[in-house]
Amino acid sequence: MQNLNPKVSWTILIVISLSFFIYLNIVYYQTYSSSILAKIKSTSSTPTSNTSISTIPTKSSTPTTSTIPSPTVTLSETNPDTGWKTYTSKDYGFSISCPGDIVMYNDTDPNHKSIYLGISAQKLNDVYDNFSYDRETVMTDKDLVQKGDPSTHFRWSVEGSNKILDISGAVGKEYTSLGGVETAEIHFYRNANIYHNEDFIEIVVGYSWSVESKIVKENPDYFMQDNPEYPDSLVWKDYSNGEERFYNDLVAGKTGPFSQLWYKGFDKIIATLKFN
C-alpha cells in the first residue's frame, strides 16, 4: 500500500479540523438563537395583572404615571368655601381630601412646580415586588405597626422619621424620604403606610425637585454641585448627613416657607383620611 505524502496528510487533517470547528459553531449559534427567541417570546406573551390602584411616583426624577392597570381614585367633591378637593376609592372604601392647589400625581404639572398627592392601594395578598419593597417587607411592617413599632424602612426613609400614625379604623405609620439608592438622587416625599383590613394603602405628599425648584432655591445651604460638567445636577451636601440635617431642620421649622408648606401639608391631608 502506497503511503500518503506527509504534506497531503497534514492538509487533509487541517481541512477536517476546520470543517468540524465550523460545524460546532453553526450548531452553537442555532441553539443560542433559539434560546434567545424563546426568552423573548416568553417575556412578551406573559400576561400581567394587578388589582391595585396607583398614582404613586416611581423611582424616577421625572414623574411618570404608574402603568398598573386598575381603576383610580375619583374626585368626588370640591368644597366651595375652602377649595379643598375630596378623592374617593369605592374599591377600597376610603376618601381623602387635599387643598385645591395640590395636584393628583398623574396630573402633575409639566414644570414640576406643584406639591402633589400620590395614592396607591392593593390587597395584601396581591402586593407585587418592586424596587422599594416586596410582599414580605409589607407583611412584616403590618405586624410591627399593629404592635406600635414603625421601624421597618421603606423607600430609603430618613433616620428618625418613622412614626406611628393615629388613623381611625386602621393602623399606619409615616416616614420621610429625601433621597434614593443613588448618591445624586434628591426627592421630597412624605409617606404614609396604611393597613385597613386586608388592604395596603400608600399615600405620598411629594414635591419634584430640580435646580429651579422652590425648595432648592430657598434652602441652598443643603445642596452642592458634585460635577461641574453637569450644572443642573445637585446632590445633598455631605450626602446622607445632608439629608438628615435638612430633615431635622425641617421638623424644627428652620427651613424655608415652601418646604414647610410641603412638610406640614402632609399632616393636614392625612387628618382627612376616612374609611367607610
N, C-alpha and C positions, 0 to 999 in steps of 0.2 A: 504494500500500500504506500502510495506516494505521500510524503509529509508535506503539509502546507508551509508555504513561505512564512517565516515569523512575522514579517511586516503585514501580510494579509491577515494572519491570525489576530494581531493587535487591532487591525482596522475593524474586523468583524466584531470583536469584543467591545470596542468603543461604540459602534453603531447600536449593538444590542443594549448596552448600558444606557445610552442616550434615549433610546426608544422606550425603555422601561421607566426612566425618570419622567419623560413627557407623559406617559400613561398615568403614572401616580399623581402628577399634578392635575391632569384632567379630572380624574376621579375625585380628588380632594376639592377642586373648585365646584364641581357639580353638587357634591354633598354639602359644602358650606353654603352655596347659593340657595339650595333647597331649605336648609335650616333657617336662613335669614328670612326668606319669603314666608315660611311657616310662622315665624315670630311676628312678622308684620301683619299677616292675615289674622292671626290670633288676637293681636292687640287692637286692630281696627274693627274686628267683628264682635268683641266682647261688650255687651250692653252694660251700662252703669245706671244705677238708680239710687235715690235717697229721698226720704220723706221729710227732710228738714226744710225750714225756710231760712234764708240767709241774706243779710245785707252787711255782713261783717267784712271789713277790709282784709285783703290777702296780704302776705308779706311782700309788699311792693311799695316803693317810694311814691308811685303814681297810683291813685285809687282806681281800681277796676272792679266792676260788679262781679260778685261770685257767680259761677256757672252752675251751681247746684239747681237742678230742675225742681221747682217747688212753687207753691203759692207764696205770696208775700204779705206782710202786714199792710193794712189799708188805712188810709186817712179817713177817720170816721167822724171827726168833729173839729171845728175851729171855734174857739171862744171869741166872740166879737168884742168883748171888753178887754181881755188880756192879750189876745192874739195867739195864745198857746194852741198848739195842734195836738190832737189825740189820735194815736195809731192803735189799731186793734188787730189781734190774731184770733180768728174764730177757731182755727185748728188747735191752737194751744191754750185758748181760754184766758188771754190776758190783754190788758191795754196799758199804754204808757203815753205820757204827754211831754212835750218839749216847747220851748219858746218858738215863736214864728220865724225868727231869723236863723234858726238851726235847721240844716237840711238833712233829709234822709240820705244815707251813704250813697246809694246808687243814683241820687240826684245831685251829688256834689258838683259845685260849680267848676268849670274847666280851669279856672285860675287858682283853685285850691286855697281860697281865702276864707272859707266858711268853716265854722265849727260844725261837725256832723254827728248824726246819731246812727249807729250801726246795730242791727239786731240779727241774731241767729238763734234758731230753735230746732231741736231734733229730739227724737226718742233716745233714751239712754242706750237701749239695745241696738240702735242704728248709728251710734257715734262712729264716724269714719276717721281713720288715721290721717293726720295732716302734718305739716311742718312744725306745728306748735305743740301738739299733744296727740295721744292715742286714747282708745277706749279705757284701757287700764288706768291711765292717769286720771281720767274723768271720774271713774268709779271710786278710785282712792280718794280723790278730792271730795266727792259727795259724802263718803263715810266720815272723813275728818271734819268737814264743815258741820255735819249733823252733831258732832261732838264738841263744836266750838273751836276747832283748830283750822285756821286758814293758811297753813304753812306751805301747801303744795304750790310749786311755781308754775305759772303759765306765761307764755309769750314774753319771757325774759323780764319778769316783774322786778321792779326796783326793790332792793333790800329794805325791809321795814314797811312796805306799802300794803302788804296783805292784811286785811282786816275783815272781821265778820260783819255782815250787813243784817239789819233788822228788817225782814220782809214778812208782811202779814200773809199767812197761809203757805209759806215756803221757807227754805233756808238758802243762804247765799253768802258770798264774800266779795270783796272788792280788791283791786290791785292796780298799780300804775306801771305802765311800760313806756320807756323813753328811748330805747334802742334795741337792736336785734343782735343776731349772731355775728354780723359783720361789723368791724370796727367803725366804719364810716356811717353806719345806719343811724339815723335820727328820726324819731317819730314821737307823737304826743297822744297816748292812749290812756284813758281812764276806763277800767273794765269792771264788769260785774259778772260773776258766775252764779246763776240762779238754778236751784233744783226744786222742781214742783212735781209731786207725784213721781211719774216715770219720765219726766221731761227735763232736758238740759237746755237752758236758755242763756245765751251770752248777750250782754249789752255793752256797747262801747260808745263813749263820748270822745271823739277824736278831733285832731287838727292836723292837716297835712303840712309838712314843713318844706321850706325852700329858703334860700338865702334872702329872699324878699318877704318871707312870711312875717307877720306881726310879732309873733313870739320871739323869733330870732332877732329881729331888729330892735326890740325893746329890751332884750337881755343879752347884749353882745359879749359880755364877760364870761359867758358859759360855753362859748364856741370858739373854735380855732380852725384855721385853714391848714390842712395836712399836706396838701400837694399844690405848689404854686402853678403847676401846669393846668390845674382844674379849679379856677377861681369860684365856680359855682358849687363846689363840694366842700362842705364843712364837716367837722367831727366834734364830739364833746371834748372840751378842754380837759386834759388829764384822763380822757377816755371814761371808763366806768366810774371813776371817782368824780368826774364832772357830772355824770348823771345823778349820782347820789347827792352831790352838793346842790344841784338845781332842785331836786325833789324836796330836800329838807328846807330850802328857802321858799319853795312853792307852798309847802304846808304852813310855814311860818308867816306867809303873806308878804314876803320880801321881794318877790319877783314883780315884773311889770303888770299893768292893769289887764291887758288882754289875756295873758297867761292865767291870771286869777279868775277872769271871766270863764275861761275854758274849764279850769280845775273845779271851781265852785259850782259851775253849771251842772256837773255830774250829780251832785248831791240833790239838787232841786229836781232833776229829771227822775232819778231813782225813787224819790219820795212819792212820785205819782204812779208807780207800778202797782197794778191791781189785778187780782185773779178772780175769775167768775166763781 
